[in-house]
């Protein structure tokens, strides 16, 4: 078994942290259902969306109605997208409303363009 050790200066450690974040994001995006859920949220919210009471289509149960998968599976995918900071979720009474995290999506776009 081979082990490689690298010495990173402070700048390189920051870059590795950023790359770790991006790897987590791309892992979350590697599932077709999660991609579809994110796309649905982006289409419904547009750029700069904030969750409002009238956006019932952004609730987890409304998202689940758009897919032929169980509500529990959609909830799992929502959790993975949220853990990767790709979406924001806000509890409003009995509902959980979701919206895309535009800041993170812009960071991913900037990385892809580099």
C-alpha positions as CSV (number, residue, x, y, z in Angstrom):
1,X,0.0,0.0,0.0
2,X,1.4,3.4,-1.0
3,X,0.8,6.6,1.0
4,X,1.5,10.0,-0.4
5,X,2.0,13.0,1.8
6,X,1.7,16.6,0.6
7,X,2.6,19.8,2.3
8,X,0.0,22.5,1.4
9,X,0.5,26.1,2.4
10,X,-2.5,28.0,3.8
11,X,-3.7,29.1,0.3
12,X,-3.7,25.5,-0.9
13,X,-5.7,24.3,2.1
14,X,-8.3,26.9,1.3
15,X,-8.4,25.7,-2.3
16,X,-8.8,22.1,-1.1
17,X,-11.6,23.1,1.2
18,X,-13.4,24.7,-1.8
19,X,-12.8,21.5,-3.8
20,X,-14.2,19.4,-1.0
21,X,-17.3,21.6,-1.1
22,X,-17.6,21.3,-4.8
23,X,-17.1,17.5,-4.7
24,X,-20.0,17.3,-2.2
25,X,-22.1,19.4,-4.5
26,X,-21.4,17.3,-7.6
27,X,-22.0,14.1,-5.6
28,X,-25.5,15.4,-4.7
29,X,-26.1,16.3,-8.4
30,X,-25.0,12.8,-9.6
31,X,-28.5,11.4,-9.0
32,X,-31.0,12.0,-11.9
33,X,-33.9,12.5,-9.5
34,X,-32.1,15.2,-7.5
35,X,-31.2,16.9,-10.8
36,X,-34.8,16.9,-11.8
37,X,-35.9,18.2,-8.4
38,X,-33.4,21.0,-8.5
39,X,-34.5,21.9,-12.1
40,X,-38.1,21.9,-11.0
41,X,-37.3,24.3,-8.2
42,X,-35.3,26.6,-10.5
43,X,-38.1,26.7,-13.0
44,X,-40.7,27.5,-10.4
45,X,-38.7,30.0,-8.6
46,X,-36.6,31.7,-11.2
47,X,-33.6,33.7,-10.2
48,X,-33.6,35.3,-6.8
49,X,-36.6,33.4,-5.6
50,X,-37.7,33.7,-2.0
51,X,-40.3,31.3,-0.6
52,X,-43.7,32.8,-0.2
53,X,-47.1,31.5,1.0
54,X,-48.4,31.4,-2.6
55,X,-45.6,29.1,-3.8
56,X,-47.3,26.0,-2.6
57,X,-45.7,24.2,-5.6
58,X,-42.4,24.5,-3.8
59,X,-43.4,22.3,-0.8
60,X,-42.0,18.8,-0.5
61,X,-45.4,17.2,-1.1
62,X,-46.0,19.3,-4.2
63,X,-42.6,18.3,-5.5
64,X,-43.3,14.7,-4.8
65,X,-46.5,14.9,-6.9
66,X,-44.3,15.7,-10.0
67,X,-42.4,12.4,-9.7
68,X,-43.2,8.8,-9.7
69,X,-41.4,8.1,-6.5
70,X,-42.4,7.9,-2.8
71,X,-42.7,11.0,-0.7
72,X,-40.0,9.5,1.6
73,X,-37.7,9.1,-1.3
74,X,-38.3,12.7,-2.4
75,X,-37.7,13.8,1.2
76,X,-34.3,12.0,1.1
77,X,-33.4,13.7,-2.1
78,X,-34.4,17.1,-0.7
79,X,-32.2,16.3,2.4
80,X,-29.2,15.5,0.1
81,X,-29.7,18.7,-1.9
82,X,-30.0,20.7,1.3
83,X,-26.9,19.1,2.8
84,X,-25.0,20.2,-0.3
85,X,-26.4,23.7,0.2
86,X,-28.0,23.5,-3.3
87,X,-31.4,24.4,-1.9
88,X,-32.8,26.2,1.1
89,X,-35.7,24.8,3.1
90,X,-38.0,26.7,5.4
91,X,-40.6,25.2,7.6
92,X,-43.9,27.1,7.5
93,X,-46.5,25.6,9.7
94,X,-47.0,22.0,8.5
95,X,-45.2,22.6,5.2
96,X,-41.6,22.7,4.3
97,X,-41.0,25.1,1.4
98,X,-37.8,24.7,-0.7
99,X,-36.0,27.1,-3.1
100,X,-32.7,26.9,-5.0
101,X,-29.7,28.5,-3.3
102,X,-28.6,30.9,-6.1
103,X,-25.3,31.7,-4.4
104,X,-24.1,28.1,-4.5
105,X,-25.3,27.6,-8.0
106,X,-23.4,30.6,-9.1
107,X,-20.2,29.3,-7.5
108,X,-20.7,26.0,-9.3
109,X,-21.1,27.8,-12.6
110,X,-18.0,29.9,-11.9
111,X,-16.0,26.7,-11.2
112,X,-17.2,25.0,-14.4
113,X,-16.2,28.1,-16.4
114,X,-12.7,28.3,-14.9
